[in-house]
Amino acid sequence: MLILTTLTTLATLAGCAQSVDPIERLGKKAAARVRPHGPAGQDAYRRWGLTAPLAPAPRHPARSLAGSPGAAFPPVVDHVPTTDGVVFLTYDDGAERDPRFVDMVRELRLPVSMFLTDSVVGPGYAHFARLRSVGANIQNHTLDHPALRGLPYAGQRAEICGQQDKLRSRFGLRPRLFRPPYGTYDTTTRRAAADCGIAAIVLWRASMGPTDLTYTHGPHRLHPGDIIAVAPDESTGPGLRERTTRLLRRVQEQGLTVGRLEDYV
C-alpha cells in the first residue's frame, strides 16, 4: 500500500511539473484538429464585423519555401513565394491578452502566429495556451526583447535559446520560427538562431497599425504570400480585435484569404 501511494504521488507531481495549466496540455491535440475557416467561420463572420465569410485556405498548400538543403543559416523571410491567394497574420510580444480575441480566433477558425517574449508575457502564458488550443501557433520572440544586431554571439544565443526552453517548458514544443525584436538582426543572429533549432527568421512586408496597412517595401497593396505584423495596441489606438477586423476587411477587398504561416515555411 505504501509503494502504491508513493507511485501515485510521484505521478501526480510529474503531471503538475509538465504544465501549470491543464489547457496547455490539451493545446497541441486541440490545435491539430482546427482547420482554417471551417464551418464555424461560416456562421460567425458578421459577429466579428465582416461582410462575408473568409474564403477557405487551400488544404494542400503550394509550398515554395523550405530553406536550402545544407544551408548554414536559416532563411530570413518577409514574404513567402507561393501561388496560393493567402497572406499570413502574425502578432508580437504578448502584452495584449483579450479573452474575446480567443473567441475571435476560435469562431473564425483564424490561423494566427503569436511571437512571444517571455518578459512581456510574464504570468500570462495561460492566455496563450488557450489561444493555442483553438488553433494559434506559438513562436519565439526572445526572452527580453533586446535589439539583437551588434550583440555578441553568447548574448544573442541566450535570448533565443532561452525562450526556446521557456516555450518548451510551457507548451512541450520548441518553435521553428523566430522573429527578432524590431526586425533587426545580423549574421550572428542567424548563426545563434540556427544553433537554437530555428528553421526560419520571420520579418514582415506589411504592418497593420491603428487605422490601416503600411508597407516596408514594394507595392502598397497586399500580394499572395505577404507576412503581416499586427501591431500591438498603443493605448490610444483600437485594440487587437478591431485591428484584426480592419485587416481582414483589407484582405478580403484584395481577393485574398488567411493561410497558416507554419504550413508554408
Buried (B, 14 or more C-beta within 10 A) or exposed (E): EEEEEEEEEEEEEEEEEEBBBEBBBBBEEBBEEBBBBEEEBEEBBEEBBBEEBBBBBBEEBBEEBEEEEEEEBBBBBBBBEBEBBBBBBBBBBBBBBEEEBBBBBBBBBBBBBBBBBBEBBEEBBBBBBBBBBBBBBBBBBBBEBBEBBEBEEEBBBBBBBBBBBBBEBBBEBBBBBBBBBEBEBBEBBBBBBBEBBBBBBBBBBBBBBEEEBEBEEEEEEBBBBBBBBBBBBEEEEBEBBBBBBBBBBBBBEBEBBBBBBBBBB
